[in-house]
Amino acid sequence: MNTFKFNLNQKVTISISGENGVIRGRSDSVDCSNRYFIAYKSAQGGSTESWMSEDQLEAIEG
């Protein structure tokens, strides 16, 4: 069983874009890495949600 690096409702940064969001869901699987459902404000200014791999995210301290 995988352990999750991030908790539900934790604030994170999307590494490649620098956008910040909140973890709303998470999923593990036998054939891929842990994935997280993130709600965030896109660079274009709109509200969006997306599934992302654990290695695409960084924790926001504080």
Secondary structure in CASP SS format (residue, H / E / C, confidence):
PFRMAT SS
TARGET T0000
AUTHOR 0000-0000-0000
METHOD secondary structure of the structure
MODEL  1
M C 1.00
N C 1.00
T C 1.00
F C 1.00
K C 1.00
F C 1.00
N C 1.00
L C 1.00
N C 1.00
Q C 1.00
K E 1.00
V E 1.00
T E 1.00
I E 1.00
S C 1.00
I C 1.00
S C 1.00
G C 1.00
E C 1.00
N E 1.00
G E 1.00
V E 1.00
I E 1.00
R E 1.00
G E 1.00
R E 1.00
S E 1.00
D C 1.00
S C 1.00
V C 1.00
D C 1.00
C C 1.00
S C 1.00
N C 1.00
R E 1.00
Y E 1.00
F E 1.00
I E 1.00
A E 1.00
Y E 1.00
K E 1.00
S C 1.00
A C 1.00
Q C 1.00
G C 1.00
G C 1.00
S E 1.00
T E 1.00
E E 1.00
S E 1.00
W E 1.00
M E 1.00
S E 1.00
E H 1.00
D H 1.00
Q H 1.00
L E 1.00
E E 1.00
A E 1.00
I C 1.00
E C 1.00
G C 1.00
END
